[in-house]
Amino acid sequence: MATVCTDEFFSLGKAEAEFLGMPGLPIAAIPHPMAGQPEEYVAGAAERVYQELLYILTTDSESLEREYSEKVVQPKKKSRLKHKAVFGDEFSESEADGQIRAPESSDAVNRIFYHRGWTDGLPIVPPSEKRLENMLQKTGWMRDELVGKIAPKDGEATVEKIAANAIMAGCLPEHLAVVIATVRAMTQKALNLYALQTTTHPCTVLVFVSGPLSDELDINSGYNALGQGFLGNAVIGRAVRLLLINVGGASPGVLDRATHGSPGKYSFCFAENESENPWESFHTEKGFADATTVSVAGTEGPHNVNDHGGKTGEEILTTVAGGLATPCNNNAYLRGEPMVVLGPEHAAVIARDGFSKRGVKEYLFEHARVPISSISKGNMDWFTKNHPGRFAGLTGRDSVPLVDDPDEFMVVVAGGMGRHSVVIPTFGGHTRSVTVPITDSRGDPILPEVE
């Protein structure tokens, strides 16, 4: 058996093979890129790799395993890429010590963590043993409890590791349960975290909290809910990103191969504005009426929907549908679960005109469709070849829906006053959102403190 990949992605292929227990998997590298190259160029690349493939297919497996176990091609990287190793080093291997001796100076600790690739580039709070003990004692969680395995490295996210990364992000003890619930959600198979962590697409893990606990945890749902200024949003989202790097192994340019990335990769966490929501809450819709939930989804960043002139619910939804139906997002050809974050003013007008939440979804299903005429010929040829059941036989007069069923639209209310809403495309149909309740160390839903 032989695997072929481009040289730009050799390190990712090698790491994947190691994580899957096949360190000696033969991988033949061809020049990057191949997409869009003339046929003669592709034929030449194939001819050049032919001898290696022939060697792989005719050599005994034991010899190949020994040879290719030792073959390492470091990724192309600039001198400023701080991650020191592709597959692990004396500090990040699974059998490495759980603690390191660090200087007293916080500045020195930050320099060490940064140069070892353990941060998101921003200063961290040193996760000392004293801070760790304080967080765990106040929350009751056991250190060695395994919450899930984080792709692509399948690193074991124990409570201790989750707490350490939460401390680094600036979390308070009361935030730990939300981060743990998020790990429990994002390590479920439906999210397909492996693909989200290694794709070239600029997607990230969106964290959405719905329920009465959000106010107590200082997770903003009103003005600037998707922006800066609130502790809960910032530190919970950041803790998730640090876990994706430090436990999942997705360091930029190494296993995280995003072409451009996204500001959402620093932190992307917000809450539902239930007090301004004219419909049932998201957590109730998902079957958790008596609990606060955290939902995760693989998404792009938010896209603004500006509608100051719409006088009716239908007019506003027409603008929302237009914002969703763009040919450049993954939902256009992979479908999925696009998120619509309605601002309170838009939501009020839409509800006033008789739209239920299901009615909103049905309207978007019918009107948020991508015209074939807006898709380039090259892309259309590629879509038809790879998704014939969806695109074959369509002409410039046709259009395609973004979802298979209206209920696949995630519709929530968040933000402050102002005639704006937000649409958030997702990574596509090969990732699905996951919603779980936020529980304590005993597994019971955490309820707000009664004043």
C-alpha positions as CSV (number, residue, x, y, z in Angstrom):
1,M,0.0,0.0,0.0
2,A,1.3,3.5,-0.8
3,T,0.0,7.0,0.0
4,V,0.6,10.0,-2.2
5,C,0.5,13.6,-1.0
6,T,2.0,16.9,-2.0
7,D,5.2,18.0,-0.3
8,E,3.5,20.9,1.3
9,F,1.3,18.5,3.3
10,F,3.8,15.7,3.9
11,S,4.3,16.6,7.5
12,L,0.5,16.4,8.1
13,G,0.3,13.0,6.4
14,K,3.3,11.8,8.4
15,A,1.7,13.0,11.7
16,E,-1.6,11.4,10.8
17,A,0.1,8.1,10.1
18,E,1.9,8.3,13.5
19,F,-1.3,9.2,15.4
20,L,-3.1,6.2,13.7
21,G,-0.4,3.8,14.8
22,M,1.3,3.5,11.4
23,P,4.6,5.4,11.7
24,G,6.1,3.4,8.8
25,L,3.3,4.1,6.3
26,P,5.0,4.8,3.0
27,I,4.2,8.3,1.7
28,A,5.4,9.5,-1.7
29,A,5.5,13.2,-2.1
30,I,4.7,15.2,-5.3
31,P,5.2,18.9,-5.8
32,H,2.5,21.3,-4.5
33,P,0.2,22.6,-5.9
34,M,-1.5,20.2,-8.3
35,A,-4.9,22.0,-8.5
36,G,-5.3,23.9,-11.7
37,Q,-2.1,22.7,-13.3
38,P,-1.9,21.7,-17.0
39,E,-2.3,18.0,-17.8
40,E,1.3,17.8,-19.0
41,Y,2.6,19.2,-15.6
42,V,0.5,16.6,-13.7
43,A,1.7,13.8,-16.0
44,G,5.3,14.9,-15.4
45,A,4.8,14.8,-11.7
46,A,3.3,11.4,-11.9
47,E,6.2,10.2,-14.0
48,R,8.7,11.5,-11.5
49,V,7.1,9.8,-8.5
50,Y,6.5,6.5,-10.5
51,Q,9.8,4.9,-9.5
52,E,9.2,5.5,-5.8
53,L,5.7,4.1,-6.1
54,L,7.0,1.0,-7.9
55,Y,9.7,0.6,-5.2
56,I,7.0,0.8,-2.5
57,L,4.7,-1.7,-4.2
58,T,7.5,-4.3,-4.8
59,T,9.5,-4.1,-1.5
60,D,8.7,-6.2,1.6
61,S,6.6,-4.5,4.2
62,E,9.1,-4.8,7.1
63,S,11.8,-3.1,5.2
64,L,9.5,-0.3,4.1
65,E,8.2,0.2,7.6
66,R,11.7,0.7,8.9
67,E,12.7,3.0,6.1
68,Y,9.6,5.2,6.1
69,S,9.5,5.4,9.9
70,E,12.7,7.4,9.7
71,K,11.7,9.6,6.8
72,V,10.8,13.0,8.1
73,V,10.3,16.2,6.0
74,Q,10.0,19.3,8.1
75,P,7.2,21.6,7.0
76,K,8.1,24.7,5.1
77,K,8.0,27.4,7.7
78,K,9.4,30.9,8.4
79,S,11.9,31.5,11.1
80,R,9.2,33.1,13.2
81,L,7.1,29.9,13.4
82,K,7.8,29.1,17.1
83,H,6.6,25.4,17.2
84,K,9.8,23.4,17.8
85,A,8.8,20.0,16.6
86,V,6.3,18.4,14.2
87,F,5.5,15.2,16.0
88,G,6.5,16.0,19.6
89,D,9.5,16.7,21.7
90,E,10.7,16.1,25.2
91,F,8.0,18.5,26.5
92,S,5.0,17.5,24.5
93,E,5.2,13.7,24.1
94,S,2.5,11.7,25.8
95,E,5.0,10.2,28.2
96,A,6.5,13.5,29.2
97,D,6.5,14.7,32.7
98,G,3.2,16.4,33.8
99,Q,5.1,19.4,35.3
100,I,8.1,21.4,34.4
101,R,10.3,23.6,36.6
102,A,9.8,27.2,35.5
103,P,11.2,30.6,36.5
104,E,9.4,32.7,39.1
105,S,9.0,35.5,36.6
106,S,5.7,35.5,34.7
107,D,7.5,37.2,31.7
108,A,10.0,34.3,31.6
109,V,7.3,31.7,31.7
110,N,5.5,33.4,28.9
111,R,8.7,33.4,26.8
112,I,9.2,29.6,27.4
113,F,5.6,28.7,26.6
114,Y,5.5,30.8,23.5
115,H,8.8,29.4,22.1
116,R,7.6,25.9,22.7
117,G,4.4,26.5,20.8
118,W,2.0,26.2,23.8
119,T,0.2,29.5,23.4
120,D,-2.1,31.3,20.9
121,G,0.5,34.1,20.6
122,L,-0.9,36.1,23.5
123,P,0.4,36.1,27.1
124,I,-0.9,33.4,29.3
125,V,-1.5,32.9,33.0
126,P,1.1,30.4,34.2
127,P,-0.8,27.2,35.2
128,S,1.0,26.7,38.5
129,E,0.2,23.7,40.8
130,K,-1.3,26.1,43.3
131,R,-3.7,27.6,40.7
132,L,-4.6,24.1,39.5
133,E,-5.4,22.9,43.0
134,N,-7.5,26.0,43.7
135,M,-9.6,25.5,40.6
136,L,-10.2,21.8,41.1
137,Q,-11.0,22.1,44.8
138,K,-13.6,24.8,44.1
139,T,-15.3,22.7,41.4
140,G,-15.0,19.2,42.7
141,W,-13.6,17.6,39.5
142,M,-11.1,14.8,39.7
143,R,-7.8,15.4,38.0
144,D,-7.5,12.1,36.0
145,E,-11.0,11.9,34.7
146,L,-10.9,11.5,30.9
147,V,-13.4,13.8,29.2
148,G,-12.5,13.0,25.5
149,K,-9.7,12.7,23.0
150,I,-9.0,15.8,20.9
151,A,-8.1,15.4,17.2
152,P,-6.0,15.3,15.2
153,K,-3.4,14.0,17.7
154,D,-6.1,12.2,19.8
155,G,-4.6,13.8,22.8
156,E,-6.3,12.7,26.1
157,A,-8.2,15.7,27.5
158,T,-8.2,14.9,31.2
159,V,-9.8,17.3,33.7
160,E,-6.3,18.3,34.8
161,K,-5.2,19.2,31.2
162,I,-8.5,21.0,30.6
163,A,-8.0,23.0,33.8
164,A,-4.4,23.9,33.0
165,N,-5.3,25.3,29.6
166,A,-8.4,27.1,31.2
167,I,-6.0,28.7,33.7
168,M,-3.7,29.8,30.9
169,A,-6.6,31.4,29.1
170,G,-7.6,33.3,32.2
171,C,-10.7,31.3,33.3
172,L,-12.1,31.5,36.7
173,P,-13.1,28.2,38.5
174,E,-16.8,28.7,37.6
175,H,-15.9,28.7,33.9
176,L,-14.3,25.2,34.1
177,A,-17.6,23.3,33.8
178,V,-18.4,25.2,30.5
179,V,-15.0,24.3,29.1
180,I,-15.4,20.7,30.1
181,A,-18.8,20.5,28.6
182,T,-17.4,22.0,25.4
183,V,-14.7,19.4,25.2
184,R,-17.4,16.7,25.8
185,A,-19.3,18.1,22.8
186,M,-16.5,18.8,20.4
187,T,-15.0,15.3,20.8
188,Q,-18.2,13.6,19.7
189,K,-18.0,12.0,16.3
190,A,-20.7,14.2,14.7
191,L,-18.6,17.4,14.8
192,N,-15.8,15.8,12.8
193,L,-13.1,17.7,14.8
194,Y,-10.3,15.9,12.9
195,A,-11.4,17.6,9.6
196,L,-11.9,21.0,11.3
197,Q,-8.4,20.9,12.8
198,T,-6.5,20.0,9.7
199,T,-8.4,21.6,6.8
200,T,-7.2,24.5,4.7
201,H,-10.6,26.1,5.2
202,P,-10.7,29.1,7.7
203,C,-13.1,27.3,10.0
204,T,-13.1,27.3,13.8
205,V,-15.0,25.8,16.7
206,L,-17.9,28.1,17.6
207,V,-19.0,27.9,21.2
208,F,-22.6,29.0,21.9
209,V,-24.2,29.0,25.4
210,S,-27.9,29.0,25.8
211,G,-29.7,29.2,29.2
212,P,-29.9,31.1,32.4
213,L,-26.3,30.3,33.5
214,S,-24.8,32.6,30.9
215,D,-25.5,35.8,32.9
216,E,-23.9,34.4,36.0
217,L,-20.8,33.4,34.0
218,D,-20.5,36.8,32.4
219,I,-21.0,35.4,28.9
220,N,-22.3,38.3,26.8
221,S,-25.5,37.9,24.7
222,G,-26.3,41.5,24.1
223,Y,-24.4,44.5,22.5
224,N,-21.2,43.3,20.9
225,A,-21.9,39.6,21.8
226,L,-19.6,38.4,19.2
227,G,-16.9,40.8,20.1
228,Q,-14.6,41.9,22.9
229,G,-15.3,43.2,26.4
230,F,-16.7,40.3,28.5
231,L,-14.6,37.8,30.5
232,G,-16.7,34.7,29.9
233,N,-16.8,35.0,26.1
234,A,-13.1,35.7,25.9
235,V,-11.6,33.2,28.3
236,I,-13.9,30.2,27.5
237,G,-13.4,30.6,23.8
238,R,-9.7,31.0,24.3
239,A,-9.4,28.0,26.6
240,V,-11.0,25.9,23.9
241,R,-8.4,27.1,21.3
242,L,-5.5,26.4,23.7
243,L,-6.8,22.8,24.1
244,L,-7.1,22.4,20.4
245,I,-3.4,23.4,20.1
246,N,-1.9,21.8,23.2
247,V,-3.9,18.6,23.5
248,G,-5.1,18.2,19.9
249,G,-1.8,19.1,18.4
250,A,-3.1,21.6,15.8
251,S,-0.2,24.1,15.7
252,P,-0.4,26.6,12.8
253,G,1.4,25.6,9.7
254,V,2.1,22.1,11.1
255,L,-1.1,20.2,11.6
256,D,-3.4,23.2,11.4
257,R,-3.1,23.8,7.6
258,A,-5.7,26.7,7.3
259,T,-4.7,28.8,4.3
260,H,-5.7,32.1,6.0
261,G,-7.2,31.1,9.4
262,S,-9.7,33.3,11.2
263,P,-9.8,35.8,14.1
264,G,-12.4,33.3,15.5
265,K,-9.5,31.0,16.2
266,Y,-8.5,33.2,19.1
267,S,-11.9,32.9,20.8
268,F,-15.4,32.5,19.4
269,C,-17.9,32.2,22.2
270,F,-21.2,34.0,22.9
271,A,-24.6,33.4,24.5
272,E,-28.2,33.6,23.5
273,N,-30.2,36.8,24.3
274,E,-33.2,35.0,25.8
275,S,-34.8,38.1,27.2
276,E,-35.2,39.5,23.6
277,N,-36.0,36.2,22.0
278,P,-39.6,36.0,20.8
279,W,-39.5,32.3,20.3
280,E,-38.4,29.3,22.3
281,S,-34.8,29.3,23.5
282,F,-32.2,27.2,21.7
283,H,-31.6,25.0,24.7
284,T,-35.3,24.2,24.9
285,E,-35.4,23.5,21.1
286,K,-32.6,21.0,21.6
287,G,-34.5,19.2,24.4
288,F,-32.8,20.7,27.5
289,A,-35.5,23.0,28.8
290,D,-34.3,22.8,32.4
291,A,-30.5,23.1,31.7
292,T,-28.1,25.6,30.3
293,T,-26.4,24.1,27.3
294,V,-23.2,24.6,25.3
295,S,-23.3,24.0,21.6
296,V,-20.3,23.6,19.3
297,A,-20.2,24.0,15.5
298,G,-17.5,24.1,12.9
299,T,-18.0,27.6,11.3
300,E,-16.5,30.5,9.5
301,G,-16.5,33.9,11.0
302,P,-19.7,36.0,11.2
303,H,-21.0,37.9,8.1
304,N,-23.1,41.0,8.8
305,V,-26.6,41.4,7.5
306,N,-27.5,45.1,7.3
307,D,-31.2,45.8,6.8
308,H,-32.3,49.2,8.0
309,G,-35.1,49.6,5.4
310,G,-37.1,46.4,5.7
311,K,-40.6,47.2,7.1
312,T,-41.9,43.6,7.3
313,G,-40.6,40.3,8.5
314,E,-40.5,39.0,5.0
315,E,-38.4,41.9,3.7
316,I,-35.8,41.3,6.5
317,L,-35.7,37.6,5.9
318,T,-35.2,38.2,2.2
319,T,-32.0,40.2,3.1
320,V,-30.9,37.4,5.5
321,A,-31.5,34.8,2.7
322,G,-29.3,36.9,0.4
323,G,-26.5,37.0,2.9
324,L,-26.6,33.2,3.3
325,A,-26.8,32.3,-0.4
326,T,-23.2,33.0,-1.6
327,P,-21.4,30.7,-4.0
328,C,-18.1,31.0,-2.1
329,N,-19.1,29.3,1.2
330,N,-19.1,25.5,1.8
331,N,-22.8,25.3,2.4
332,A,-23.3,26.2,-1.3
333,Y,-22.1,22.7,-2.4
334,L,-21.7,20.7,0.8
335,R,-24.9,21.8,2.5
336,G,-24.8,21.7,6.3
337,E,-26.2,23.8,9.2
338,P,-25.8,27.5,8.6
339,M,-26.3,29.6,11.7
340,V,-28.5,32.7,11.6
341,V,-28.0,35.1,14.5
342,L,-30.9,37.5,14.4
343,G,-30.5,40.8,16.2
344,P,-33.4,41.6,18.6
345,E,-34.9,44.4,16.4
346,H,-35.0,42.1,13.3
347,A,-36.3,39.2,15.4
348,A,-39.1,41.4,16.9
349,V,-40.3,42.5,13.4
350,I,-40.2,38.9,12.0
351,A,-42.1,37.5,15.0
352,R,-44.6,40.4,14.9
353,D,-45.5,39.5,11.3
354,G,-46.4,35.9,12.4
355,F,-43.3,34.0,11.7
356,S,-42.6,31.2,14.1
357,K,-39.0,29.9,14.4
358,R,-40.0,27.0,12.1
359,G,-41.5,29.5,9.8
360,V,-38.2,31.4,9.6
361,K,-36.4,28.2,8.7
362,E,-38.9,27.3,6.0
363,Y,-38.7,30.8,4.5
364,L,-34.9,30.5,4.4
365,F,-35.0,27.0,2.9
366,E,-37.1,28.3,0.0
367,H,-35.2,31.6,-0.6
368,A,-31.6,31.1,0.6
369,R,-30.6,29.4,-2.6
370,V,-27.4,29.9,-4.7
371,P,-28.1,30.7,-8.3
372,I,-26.1,28.4,-10.7
373,S,-25.4,31.5,-12.8
374,S,-23.2,32.9,-9.9
375,I,-21.0,29.8,-9.9
376,S,-17.9,29.9,-12.1
377,K,-17.7,27.3,-14.8
378,G,-14.6,25.7,-13.3
379,N,-16.3,25.4,-9.9
380,M,-19.5,24.1,-11.5
381,D,-17.5,21.4,-13.4
382,W,-15.8,20.4,-10.1
383,F,-19.2,20.4,-8.2
384,T,-20.8,18.3,-10.9
385,K,-18.0,15.8,-10.9
386,N,-17.9,15.4,-7.1
387,H,-21.5,15.9,-6.2
388,P,-23.5,14.7,-9.3
389,G,-26.7,14.0,-7.3
390,R,-26.8,17.7,-6.4
391,F,-25.5,19.5,-9.5
392,A,-25.8,17.2,-12.5
393,G,-28.2,18.6,-15.1
394,L,-28.6,22.1,-13.6
395,T,-28.4,25.1,-15.8
396,G,-28.0,28.8,-15.3
397,R,-31.7,29.2,-14.6
398,D,-31.5,26.8,-11.6
399,S,-30.5,27.3,-8.0
400,V,-29.5,25.0,-5.1
401,P,-30.6,25.1,-1.4
402,L,-28.0,25.4,1.4
403,V,-29.6,22.6,3.5
404,D,-31.6,19.4,2.9
405,D,-34.2,20.2,5.5
406,P,-35.4,23.6,7.0
407,D,-34.6,22.4,10.5
408,E,-30.9,22.3,9.6
409,F,-30.8,26.1,9.9
410,M,-29.7,27.1,13.4
411,V,-31.7,30.2,14.3
412,V,-30.8,32.1,17.4
413,V,-31.3,35.6,18.8
414,A,-28.3,37.6,20.2
415,G,-26.9,41.1,20.1
416,G,-28.1,44.5,21.1
417,M,-30.4,47.0,19.5
418,G,-29.7,48.0,15.9
419,R,-31.0,46.8,12.6
420,H,-28.3,44.2,12.1
421,S,-28.2,40.4,12.1
422,V,-25.4,37.9,11.4
423,V,-25.1,34.8,9.3
424,I,-22.4,32.2,10.0
425,P,-21.7,29.7,7.3
426,T,-20.5,26.3,8.5
427,F,-17.7,23.9,7.3
428,G,-20.4,21.9,5.4
429,G,-22.4,18.7,5.6
430,H,-19.4,16.7,6.9
431,T,-19.6,18.5,10.3
432,R,-22.7,18.6,12.5
433,S,-23.3,20.8,15.6
434,V,-23.4,19.1,19.0
435,T,-25.3,20.4,22.1
436,V,-24.8,19.1,25.6
437,P,-25.9,20.3,29.1
438,I,-23.4,22.1,31.3
439,T,-23.1,19.8,34.4
440,D,-21.1,19.7,37.6
441,S,-18.6,17.0,38.6
442,R,-21.5,14.7,39.6
443,G,-23.2,15.0,36.2
444,D,-26.1,17.2,37.4
445,P,-27.1,20.3,35.4
446,I,-25.7,23.5,37.0
447,L,-28.4,25.9,38.0
448,P,-28.0,29.6,38.6
449,E,-27.7,30.7,42.2
450,V,-30.9,31.9,43.6
451,E,-30.6,35.5,45.0
